[in-house]
Amino acid sequence: MSFTTVAIDLDGTLFTSQRDYDHARFTRMLDACEERDIRVVIASGRQYLSMRTMFDEPDRLAFVGDNGSTVVDRHHEVVHAAVLDDEVVATVISLIDDHPEIRSVASGPEGGWMAGEVPDRMRVLMNSAYENLKTVTSLHEIDGPVSKFALVTRDGQSERIAAELSQTLGGALVPVTTGHQGMDLIVPGRHKAWGLSFLLERWGRSFADLVAFGDSGNDVEMLAAAGTSYAMGDAQQQAIDAAKFRAPSGEDSGVMMVMEELLGL
């Protein structure tokens, strides 16, 4: 099979439940891709600054962060960075104020903000996911541009809160699941496939020649657009429906297994 670009989600896809991956196998795969002029893109809802720290040689990779809002080519070259309007940010913060059961993080190109009393376990998790993360009393204290809001809800509350947010926001932002009890609020049409389009156009490549891997709601557009796409073994149903094929789970290094087969390693 011929392909020119690979896009890989992180949590639930490349990563195991310990939020790690087989570094040696990944480097071997990356070497083989570079020999064939295949570009590798990490496409995640995570903040770009944080994503870079997770790889041994990040300058060899391109990144689509914040669910498409931040697009960076190899060697830390920013291609596109979109932020939310101040009015939209204020509306979301007001909604979060009305839902004390929601834990929230706002993130942007320069860092992130986490508000209120946060359990130690979540604080450790958020600090691992975001660079330059500030703890503030209220999100009203945000002092920089915001690309995305990430929300964590209690078990069983995600669908109800997502429906309420969708109605209140009136389409300005839409909630997409990110796994577990997590949701991201994104601008309609501003998703991973949208972010990837900037890189593909820049490189003179197409979605038809893209191989994509994902597992959850924020991967749907990317999986649907790619000529070849894989939903992981434990993926959410909406990702399974969008993908062309299935891959073993992240726990089993499913991305590496498929890529090694495609590359003949």
One Martini backbone bead per residue (centre of mass of N, CA, C, O) as a GRO file, in nm:
protein
  265
    1MET     BB    1   0.096   0.036   0.021
    2SER     BB    2   0.037   0.376  -0.045
    3PHE     BB    3   0.201   0.647   0.143
    4THR     BB    4   0.284   0.989   0.294
    5THR     BB    5   0.109   0.991   0.570
    6VAL     BB    6   0.100   1.016   0.937
    7ALA     BB    7  -0.160   0.994   1.192
    8ILE     BB    8  -0.134   1.032   1.560
    9ASP     BB    9  -0.264   0.959   1.837
   10LEU     BB   10  -0.241   0.926   2.183
   11ASP     BB   11  -0.470   0.877   2.374
   12GLY     BB   12  -0.553   0.537   2.323
   13THR     BB   13  -0.321   0.480   2.100
   14LEU     BB   14  -0.011   0.510   2.148
   15PHE     BB   15  -0.085   0.490   2.431
   16THR     BB   16  -0.095   0.377   2.726
   17SER     BB   17  -0.226   0.385   3.045
   18GLN     BB   18   0.073   0.520   3.121
   19ARG     BB   19   0.154   0.730   2.906
   20ASP     BB   20   0.311   0.540   2.694
   21TYR     BB   21   0.586   0.406   2.488
   22ASP     BB   22   0.779   0.256   2.240
   23HIS     BB   23   1.062   0.413   2.161
   24ALA     BB   24   1.222   0.219   1.977
   25ARG     BB   25   0.994   0.155   1.774
   26PHE     BB   26   0.936   0.445   1.692
   27THR     BB   27   1.216   0.513   1.577
   28ARG     BB   28   1.216   0.291   1.364
   29MET     BB   29   0.967   0.396   1.217
   30LEU     BB   30   1.075   0.683   1.157
   31ASP     BB   31   1.315   0.598   0.988
   32ALA     BB   32   1.147   0.452   0.766
   33CYS     BB   33   0.984   0.699   0.681
   34GLU     BB   34   1.219   0.885   0.596
   35GLU     BB   35   1.328   0.695   0.371
   36ARG     BB   36   1.019   0.739   0.223
   37ASP     BB   37   0.892   1.027   0.268
   38ILE     BB   38   0.732   1.004   0.545
   39ARG     BB   39   0.509   1.175   0.734
   40VAL     BB   40   0.484   1.259   1.088
   41VAL     BB   41   0.186   1.299   1.290
   42ILE     BB   42   0.077   1.456   1.584
   43ALA     BB   43  -0.271   1.409   1.695
   44SER     BB   44  -0.415   1.624   1.946
   45GLY     BB   45  -0.570   1.764   2.234
   46ARG     BB   46  -0.315   1.853   2.315
   47GLN     BB   47  -0.066   2.045   2.396
   48TYR     BB   48   0.206   2.127   2.223
   49LEU     BB   49   0.421   2.173   2.443
   50SER     BB   50   0.370   1.889   2.567
   51MET     BB   51   0.413   1.699   2.323
   52ARG     BB   52   0.719   1.745   2.280
   53THR     BB   53   0.812   1.607   2.561
   54MET     BB   54   0.730   1.294   2.456
   55PHE     BB   55   0.987   1.319   2.266
   56ASP     BB   56   1.311   1.261   2.165
   57GLU     BB   57   1.251   1.387   1.846
   58PRO     BB   58   1.049   1.643   1.767
   59ASP     BB   59   1.179   1.764   1.494
   60ARG     BB   60   1.070   1.501   1.324
   61LEU     BB   61   0.790   1.629   1.383
   62ALA     BB   62   0.454   1.682   1.354
   63PHE     BB   63   0.179   1.904   1.475
   64VAL     BB   64  -0.157   1.856   1.621
   65GLY     BB   65  -0.313   2.069   1.837
   66ASP     BB   66  -0.593   2.132   2.003
   67ASN     BB   67  -0.773   1.995   1.781
   68GLY     BB   68  -0.626   2.198   1.537
   69SER     BB   69  -0.529   2.491   1.638
   70THR     BB   70  -0.231   2.365   1.631
   71VAL     BB   71   0.034   2.405   1.380
   72VAL     BB   72   0.338   2.202   1.337
   73ASP     BB   73   0.625   2.167   1.205
   74ARG     BB   74   0.911   2.087   1.167
   75HIS     BB   75   1.126   2.251   1.370
   76HIS     BB   76   0.913   2.448   1.511
   77GLU     BB   77   0.703   2.533   1.274
   78VAL     BB   78   0.461   2.757   1.253
   79VAL     BB   79   0.153   2.746   1.066
   80HIS     BB   80  -0.090   2.743   1.293
   81ALA     BB   81  -0.294   2.970   1.516
   82ALA     BB   82  -0.586   2.930   1.708
   83VAL     BB   83  -0.825   3.138   1.872
   84LEU     BB   84  -1.047   3.252   2.092
   85ASP     BB   85  -1.284   3.451   2.156
   86ASP     BB   86  -1.352   3.647   2.420
   87GLU     BB   87  -1.660   3.594   2.428
   88VAL     BB   88  -1.643   3.286   2.437
   89VAL     BB   89  -1.472   3.260   2.690
   90ALA     BB   90  -1.676   3.401   2.881
   91THR     BB   91  -1.908   3.199   2.838
   92VAL     BB   92  -1.765   2.945   2.940
   93ILE     BB   93  -1.694   3.044   3.223
   94SER     BB   94  -1.988   3.086   3.310
   95LEU     BB   95  -2.069   2.788   3.281
   96ILE     BB   96  -1.862   2.673   3.481
   97ASP     BB   97  -1.969   2.829   3.727
   98ASP     BB   98  -2.252   2.655   3.709
   99HIS     BB   99  -2.035   2.387   3.731
  100PRO     BB  100  -1.871   2.256   3.998
  101GLU     BB  101  -1.836   1.950   3.881
  102ILE     BB  102  -1.634   2.082   3.692
  103ARG     BB  103  -1.330   2.024   3.547
  104SER     BB  104  -1.084   2.273   3.433
  105VAL     BB  105  -0.904   2.362   3.121
  106ALA     BB  106  -0.707   2.615   2.986
  107SER     BB  107  -0.560   2.659   2.655
  108GLY     BB  108  -0.249   2.767   2.490
  109PRO     BB  109   0.040   2.870   2.338
  110GLU     BB  110   0.159   2.968   2.645
  111GLY     BB  111  -0.056   2.781   2.811
  112GLY     BB  112  -0.227   2.730   3.134
  113TRP     BB  113  -0.549   2.680   3.322
  114MET     BB  114  -0.638   2.605   3.667
  115ALA     BB  115  -0.930   2.571   3.867
  116GLY     BB  116  -0.944   2.543   4.187
  117GLU     BB  117  -1.017   2.261   4.353
  118VAL     BB  118  -0.776   1.996   4.318
  119PRO     BB  119  -0.703   1.696   4.298
  120ASP     BB  120  -0.404   1.545   4.310
  121ARG     BB  121  -0.439   1.348   4.071
  122MET     BB  122  -0.523   1.569   3.865
  123ARG     BB  123  -0.278   1.751   3.893
  124VAL     BB  124  -0.073   1.550   3.787
  125LEU     BB  125  -0.207   1.504   3.513
  126MET     BB  126  -0.208   1.802   3.412
  127ASN     BB  127   0.101   1.850   3.439
  128SER     BB  128   0.158   1.626   3.214
  129ALA     BB  129  -0.029   1.778   2.978
  130TYR     BB  130   0.092   2.067   3.071
  131GLU     BB  131   0.245   2.361   3.000
  132ASN     BB  132   0.245   2.628   3.191
  133LEU     BB  133   0.069   2.567   3.451
  134LYS     BB  134  -0.186   2.739   3.614
  135THR     BB  135  -0.310   2.821   3.934
  136VAL     BB  136  -0.643   2.933   3.989
  137THR     BB  137  -0.928   3.050   4.130
  138SER     BB  138  -1.012   3.160   3.837
  139LEU     BB  139  -1.076   3.189   3.493
  140HIS     BB  140  -1.083   3.506   3.510
  141GLU     BB  141  -0.746   3.500   3.527
  142ILE     BB  142  -0.689   3.497   3.247
  143ASP     BB  143  -0.369   3.607   3.054
  144GLY     BB  144  -0.445   3.465   2.767
  145PRO     BB  145  -0.471   3.280   2.506
  146VAL     BB  146  -0.736   3.060   2.376
  147SER     BB  147  -0.794   2.733   2.225
  148LYS     BB  148  -0.899   2.551   2.481
  149PHE     BB  149  -1.134   2.334   2.647
  150ALA     BB  150  -1.111   2.121   2.932
  151LEU     BB  151  -1.321   1.853   3.056
  152VAL     BB  152  -1.421   1.709   3.376
  153THR     BB  153  -1.633   1.450   3.478
  154ARG     BB  154  -1.846   1.258   3.606
  155ASP     BB  155  -1.973   0.973   3.616
  156GLY     BB  156  -2.237   0.986   3.376
  157GLN     BB  157  -2.226   1.318   3.284
  158SER     BB  158  -2.134   1.386   2.994
  159GLU     BB  159  -2.392   1.386   2.816
  160ARG     BB  160  -2.555   1.597   2.972
  161ILE     BB  161  -2.346   1.829   2.961
  162ALA     BB  162  -2.310   1.837   2.655
  163ALA     BB  163  -2.602   1.914   2.587
  164GLU     BB  164  -2.608   2.177   2.751
  165LEU     BB  165  -2.371   2.318   2.613
  166SER     BB  166  -2.474   2.316   2.324
  167GLN     BB  167  -2.725   2.489   2.378
  168THR     BB  168  -2.589   2.741   2.513
  169LEU     BB  169  -2.366   2.795   2.278
  170GLY     BB  170  -2.502   2.782   1.987
  171GLY     BB  171  -2.235   2.662   1.815
  172ALA     BB  172  -1.961   2.798   1.894
  173LEU     BB  173  -1.936   2.525   2.052
  174VAL     BB  174  -1.821   2.180   2.077
  175PRO     BB  175  -1.847   1.870   2.215
  176VAL     BB  176  -1.578   1.630   2.269
  177THR     BB  177  -1.455   1.333   2.310
  178THR     BB  178  -1.144   1.188   2.498
  179GLY     BB  179  -1.213   1.008   2.720
  180HIS     BB  180  -1.358   0.893   2.970
  181GLN     BB  181  -1.458   1.213   3.125
  182GLY     BB  182  -1.380   1.370   2.864
  183MET     BB  183  -1.378   1.713   2.728
  184ASP     BB  184  -1.395   1.917   2.438
  185LEU     BB  185  -1.393   2.253   2.324
  186ILE     BB  186  -1.492   2.333   1.990
  187VAL     BB  187  -1.482   2.454   1.684
  188PRO     BB  188  -1.658   2.429   1.426
  189GLY     BB  189  -1.430   2.275   1.197
  190ARG     BB  190  -1.207   2.260   1.439
  191HIS     BB  191  -0.997   1.999   1.373
  192LYS     BB  192  -0.777   1.763   1.289
  193ALA     BB  193  -0.833   1.776   0.984
  194TRP     BB  194  -0.797   2.078   0.961
  195GLY     BB  195  -0.504   2.085   1.058
  196LEU     BB  196  -0.391   1.884   0.843
  197SER     BB  197  -0.449   2.057   0.587
  198PHE     BB  198  -0.205   2.248   0.619
  199LEU     BB  199   0.015   2.033   0.579
  200LEU     BB  200  -0.072   1.902   0.313
  201GLU     BB  201  -0.057   2.160   0.146
  202ARG     BB  202   0.240   2.229   0.208
  203TRP     BB  203   0.338   1.928   0.090
  204GLY     BB  204   0.156   1.815  -0.147
  205ARG     BB  205  -0.083   1.652  -0.010
  206SER     BB  206  -0.322   1.390   0.082
  207PHE     BB  207  -0.580   1.217   0.228
  208ALA     BB  208  -0.558   0.959   0.047
  209ASP     BB  209  -0.236   0.930   0.171
  210LEU     BB  210  -0.354   0.874   0.460
  211VAL     BB  211  -0.263   0.757   0.785
  212ALA     BB  212  -0.486   0.678   1.063
  213PHE     BB  213  -0.507   0.715   1.430
  214GLY     BB  214  -0.778   0.620   1.666
  215ASP     BB  215  -1.047   0.637   1.956
  216SER     BB  216  -1.229   0.907   1.939
  217GLY     BB  217  -1.428   1.184   1.888
  218ASN     BB  218  -1.164   1.367   1.805
  219ASP     BB  219  -1.109   1.154   1.540
  220VAL     BB  220  -1.333   1.134   1.325
  221GLU     BB  221  -1.250   1.325   1.090
  222MET     BB  222  -0.973   1.196   1.039
  223LEU     BB  223  -1.072   0.905   0.980
  224ALA     BB  224  -1.268   0.986   0.745
  225ALA     BB  225  -1.050   1.137   0.557
  226ALA     BB  226  -0.878   0.905   0.538
  227GLY     BB  227  -0.780   0.657   0.329
  228THR     BB  228  -0.644   0.532   0.598
  229SER     BB  229  -0.800   0.377   0.890
  230TYR     BB  230  -0.771   0.340   1.261
  231ALA     BB  231  -0.924   0.171   1.514
  232MET     BB  232  -0.895   0.082   1.813
  233GLY     BB  233  -0.971  -0.190   2.007
  234ASP     BB  234  -1.089   0.039   2.243
  235ALA     BB  235  -1.281   0.208   2.095
  236GLN     BB  236  -1.507   0.418   2.017
  237GLN     BB  237  -1.779   0.395   1.818
  238GLN     BB  238  -1.735   0.656   1.647
  239ALA     BB  239  -1.452   0.565   1.551
  240ILE     BB  240  -1.527   0.298   1.422
  241ASP     BB  241  -1.727   0.420   1.211
  242ALA     BB  242  -1.500   0.609   1.069
  243ALA     BB  243  -1.329   0.374   1.012
  244LYS     BB  244  -1.186   0.118   0.809
  245PHE     BB  245  -1.021  -0.003   1.054
  246ARG     BB  246  -0.846  -0.218   1.278
  247ALA     BB  247  -0.660  -0.209   1.584
  248PRO     BB  248  -0.483  -0.261   1.820
  249SER     BB  249  -0.418  -0.164   2.113
  250GLY     BB  250  -0.222   0.038   2.304
  251GLU     BB  251  -0.131  -0.192   2.497
  252ASP     BB  252  -0.025  -0.349   2.212
  253SER     BB  253   0.100  -0.156   2.006
  254GLY     BB  254  -0.084  -0.106   1.746
  255VAL     BB  255   0.061   0.104   1.575
  256MET     BB  256   0.325  -0.054   1.540
  257MET     BB  257   0.209  -0.308   1.412
  258VAL     BB  258   0.094  -0.173   1.158
  259MET     BB  259   0.344  -0.014   1.059
  260GLU     BB  260   0.533  -0.259   1.028
  261GLU     BB  261   0.361  -0.387   0.809
  262LEU     BB  262   0.352  -0.148   0.602
  263LEU     BB  263   0.689  -0.130   0.605
  264GLY     BB  264   0.832  -0.415   0.642
  265LEU     BB  265   0.967  -0.477   0.953
   0.00000   0.00000   0.00000
